């Protein structure tokens, strides 16, 4: 996965931080499906994700309305419930407005 190519600010970020339960079935397939579905949602701008002991996924959106619509997407609702029931020991969701950004990339 690469660094998301986001538009000029402002836009919104949803930061999903999680601790997964060991030995869970179906998680990787659902995570792949969630990225594919998010990419189809109106207002989706990009995603970045990393997982070791702690998982962090940041998705980028053009509005709070787009984030609210994604939260209510029917397959995403199923994944949310499965996460609470079987996959996560803990998670935290943070929604932020990105007002400034900068970066570096070697040529």
Backbone as CSV, one residue per row, in Angstrom:
resi,resn,N_x,N_y,N_z,CA_x,CA_y,CA_z,C_x,C_y,C_z
1,UNK,0.851,-1.168,0.000,0.000,0.000,0.000,0.898,1.234,0.000
2,UNK,0.473,2.252,-0.725,1.281,3.461,-0.828,0.662,4.605,-0.024
3,UNK,1.353,5.725,-0.008,0.834,6.916,0.656,-0.296,7.482,-0.196
4,UNK,-1.420,7.798,0.422,-2.582,8.306,-0.299,-2.273,9.648,-0.946
5,UNK,-2.762,9.826,-2.153,-2.613,11.081,-2.874,-3.863,11.913,-2.613
6,UNK,-3.832,12.740,-1.590,-4.995,13.508,-1.170,-5.052,14.864,-1.884
7,UNK,-6.242,15.454,-1.952,-6.391,16.756,-2.613,-5.914,17.883,-1.700
8,UNK,-5.958,19.102,-2.184,-5.636,20.231,-1.313,-6.561,20.250,-0.087
9,UNK,-6.035,20.724,1.018,-6.816,20.817,2.246,-7.860,21.919,2.097
10,UNK,-8.931,21.854,2.883,-9.213,20.898,3.941,-9.948,19.662,3.419
11,UNK,-9.797,18.579,4.151,-10.548,17.344,3.962,-10.540,16.645,5.307
12,UNK,-11.097,15.461,5.393,-11.249,14.776,6.673,-10.511,13.448,6.677
13,UNK,-10.054,13.064,7.873,-9.390,11.779,8.074,-10.129,11.008,9.163
14,UNK,-10.325,9.730,8.914,-10.843,8.817,9.934,-9.684,7.905,10.309
15,UNK,-9.280,7.977,11.559,-8.159,7.172,12.055,-8.749,6.029,12.867
16,UNK,-8.540,4.812,12.389,-9.038,3.611,13.055,-7.843,2.860,13.620
17,UNK,-7.722,2.829,14.932,-6.622,2.160,15.618,-7.186,0.939,16.323
18,UNK,-6.539,-0.220,16.152,-7.116,-1.444,16.711,-6.059,-2.398,17.240
19,UNK,-6.495,-3.215,18.201,-5.714,-4.354,18.698,-6.534,-5.592,18.368
20,UNK,-5.983,-6.425,17.508,-6.670,-7.615,17.035,-6.490,-8.768,18.016
21,UNK,-7.506,-9.599,18.116,-7.414,-10.842,18.880,-6.627,-11.848,18.042
22,UNK,-5.763,-12.619,18.650,-4.940,-13.596,17.925,-5.796,-14.708,17.329
23,UNK,-5.394,-15.172,16.152,-5.991,-16.353,15.548,-7.412,-16.179,15.042
24,UNK,-7.753,-15.010,14.513,-9.115,-14.781,14.034,-9.260,-15.216,12.583
25,UNK,-10.433,-15.745,12.242,-10.709,-16.192,10.877,-11.517,-15.137,10.127
26,UNK,-11.204,-14.979,8.858,-11.973,-14.111,7.998,-11.593,-12.647,8.033
27,UNK,-10.702,-12.274,8.925,-10.356,-10.856,9.090,-9.703,-10.272,7.831
28,UNK,-8.701,-10.931,7.308,-7.964,-10.387,6.165,-8.870,-10.207,4.948
29,UNK,-9.745,-11.185,4.702,-10.666,-11.068,3.574,-11.617,-9.895,3.764
30,UNK,-12.129,-9.710,4.986,-13.049,-8.603,5.241,-12.323,-7.273,5.131
31,UNK,-11.090,-7.189,5.614,-10.327,-5.948,5.514,-10.117,-5.560,4.050
32,UNK,-9.803,-6.534,3.212,-9.632,-6.282,1.781,-10.939,-5.805,1.158
33,UNK,-12.036,-6.444,1.529,-13.352,-6.047,1.024,-13.713,-4.632,1.468
34,UNK,-13.386,-4.285,2.719,-13.724,-2.950,3.219,-12.991,-1.857,2.430
35,UNK,-11.731,-2.086,2.103,-10.996,-1.099,1.297,-11.637,-0.976,-0.082
36,UNK,-11.962,-2.097,-0.701,-12.589,-2.070,-2.030,-13.932,-1.339,-1.988
37,UNK,-14.729,-1.589,-0.968,-16.023,-0.914,-0.858,-15.867,0.569,-0.550
38,UNK,-14.940,0.910,0.332,-14.714,2.317,0.657,-14.325,3.096,-0.600
39,UNK,-13.504,2.492,-1.443,-13.064,3.158,-2.665,-14.228,3.470,-3.601
40,UNK,-15.336,2.769,-3.455,-16.513,2.993,-4.294,-17.468,4.043,-3.714
41,UNK,-17.218,4.480,-2.485,-18.129,5.406,-1.821,-17.902,6.839,-2.272
42,UNK,-18.997,7.579,-2.425,-18.901,9.003,-2.749,-18.117,9.707,-1.647
43,UNK,-17.193,10.549,-2.035,-16.417,11.312,-1.075,-15.143,10.661,-0.601
44,UNK,-14.889,9.402,-0.988,-13.659,8.718,-0.583,-12.477,9.317,-1.325
45,UNK,-11.382,9.590,-0.587,-10.198,10.206,-1.182,-8.965,9.308,-1.175
46,UNK,-8.887,8.353,-0.237,-7.715,7.492,-0.163,-7.647,6.781,1.173
47,UNK,-6.676,5.872,1.290,-6.508,5.102,2.524,-5.048,4.708,2.688
48,UNK,-4.619,4.629,3.937,-3.292,4.132,4.307,-3.476,3.208,5.497
49,UNK,-2.714,2.126,5.541,-2.897,1.165,6.621,-1.593,0.471,6.962
50,UNK,-1.422,0.184,8.252,-0.259,-0.570,8.727,-0.718,-1.436,9.895
51,UNK,-0.171,-2.640,9.981,-0.531,-3.513,11.087,0.686,-4.272,11.543
52,UNK,0.889,-4.225,12.853,1.861,-5.067,13.528,1.101,-5.554,14.754
53,UNK,1.552,-5.257,15.932,0.775,-5.557,17.132,-0.448,-4.646,17.186
54,UNK,-0.247,-3.409,16.790,-1.306,-2.404,16.739,-1.581,-2.088,15.280
55,UNK,-2.852,-2.048,14.895,-3.212,-1.702,13.525,-3.698,-0.268,13.465
56,UNK,-3.282,0.447,12.429,-3.753,1.813,12.211,-4.121,1.945,10.738
57,UNK,-5.375,2.308,10.505,-5.856,2.588,9.153,-6.398,4.004,9.149
58,UNK,-5.934,4.794,8.200,-6.422,6.157,8.045,-7.104,6.238,6.682
59,UNK,-8.387,6.581,6.699,-9.091,6.819,5.442,-9.382,8.308,5.335
60,UNK,-9.393,8.790,4.102,-9.555,10.215,3.843,-10.859,10.442,3.073
61,UNK,-11.571,11.514,3.453,-12.911,11.786,2.927,-13.067,13.273,2.657
62,UNK,-13.955,13.594,1.727,-14.149,15.004,1.396,-15.131,15.726,2.313
63,UNK,-15.889,14.986,3.141,-16.870,15.644,4.005,-17.256,14.748,5.176
64,UNK,-17.824,15.362,6.181,-18.362,14.597,7.308,-19.567,13.772,6.867
65,UNK,-20.330,14.275,5.904,-21.480,13.518,5.381,-21.014,12.222,4.712
66,UNK,-19.911,12.279,3.975,-19.376,11.077,3.326,-18.928,10.053,4.368
67,UNK,-18.333,10.529,5.458,-17.917,9.630,6.548,-19.139,8.982,7.191
68,UNK,-20.174,9.758,7.441,-21.401,9.223,8.047,-22.048,8.189,7.134
69,UNK,-22.059,8.444,5.830,-22.633,7.478,4.883,-21.825,6.183,4.881
70,UNK,-20.499,6.270,4.930,-19.650,5.077,4.972,-19.915,4.273,6.240
71,UNK,-20.063,4.943,7.363,-20.325,4.250,8.627,-21.604,3.425,8.545
72,UNK,-22.579,3.873,7.751,-23.871,3.196,7.649,-23.976,2.244,6.447
73,UNK,-22.914,2.106,5.654,-22.944,1.199,4.500,-23.202,-0.220,5.007
74,UNK,-24.126,-0.949,4.383,-24.620,-2.210,4.952,-23.536,-3.263,5.190
75,UNK,-22.633,-3.480,4.263,-21.572,-4.467,4.475,-20.590,-3.977,5.528
76,UNK,-20.362,-2.677,5.581,-19.497,-2.103,6.607,-20.115,-2.297,7.993
77,UNK,-21.433,-2.192,8.103,-22.114,-2.453,9.382,-21.870,-3.886,9.851
78,UNK,-21.912,-4.835,8.916,-21.635,-6.244,9.245,-20.203,-6.384,9.746
79,UNK,-19.248,-5.745,9.067,-17.843,-5.813,9.478,-17.645,-5.185,10.855
80,UNK,-18.329,-4.078,11.122,-18.224,-3.437,12.429,-18.685,-4.387,13.535
81,UNK,-19.817,-5.045,13.320,-20.334,-5.969,14.331,-19.405,-7.165,14.511
82,UNK,-18.914,-7.706,13.405,-17.985,-8.843,13.482,-16.709,-8.446,14.223
83,UNK,-16.251,-7.219,14.005,-15.076,-6.724,14.717,-15.289,-6.710,16.220
84,UNK,-16.456,-6.211,16.645,-16.750,-6.169,18.084,-16.928,-7.576,18.658
85,UNK,-17.543,-8.467,17.870,-17.843,-9.818,18.358,-16.643,-10.759,18.359
86,UNK,-15.732,-10.598,17.371,-14.737,-11.650,17.185,-13.318,-11.201,16.881
87,UNK,-13.116,-10.022,16.323,-11.793,-9.695,15.803,-10.965,-8.770,16.672
88,UNK,-11.593,-7.874,17.413,-10.836,-6.851,18.128,-10.903,-7.001,19.636
89,UNK,-9.747,-6.846,20.274,-9.707,-6.722,21.729,-10.057,-5.284,22.112
90,UNK,-9.722,-4.343,21.233,-10.031,-2.932,21.457,-9.862,-2.179,20.149
91,UNK,-10.605,-1.081,20.019,-10.376,-0.170,18.903,-10.810,1.234,19.280
92,UNK,-10.301,2.186,18.528,-10.649,3.590,18.718,-10.792,4.219,17.346
93,UNK,-11.830,5.034,17.164,-12.035,5.769,15.918,-11.914,7.258,16.232
94,UNK,-11.122,7.944,15.431,-10.957,9.387,15.579,-11.236,10.043,14.232
95,UNK,-12.035,11.086,14.239,-12.364,11.811,13.015,-11.763,13.206,13.132
96,UNK,-10.967,13.562,12.140,-10.200,14.801,12.196,-10.376,15.601,10.904
97,UNK,-10.316,16.902,11.022,-10.269,17.765,9.850,-8.805,18.076,9.560
98,UNK,-8.371,17.759,8.361,-6.992,18.031,7.946,-6.966,19.443,7.373
99,UNK,-6.252,20.307,8.036,-6.203,21.703,7.614,-4.899,22.082,6.935
100,UNK,-3.877,21.254,7.145,-2.571,21.535,6.540,-1.854,20.218,6.369
101,UNK,-1.061,20.125,5.302,-0.239,18.934,5.087,1.016,19.324,4.334
102,UNK,2.034,18.506,4.487,3.262,18.687,3.716,3.966,17.346,3.693
103,UNK,4.900,17.166,2.803,5.577,15.891,2.716,6.848,15.979,1.895
104,UNK,7.411,14.814,1.672,8.662,14.677,0.920,8.614,13.371,0.166
105,UNK,9.141,13.389,-1.034,9.281,12.162,-1.815,10.537,12.280,-2.659
106,UNK,11.402,11.279,-2.563,12.614,11.287,-3.375,12.242,11.130,-4.830
107,UNK,12.986,11.824,-5.704,12.693,11.716,-7.148,13.020,10.339,-7.693
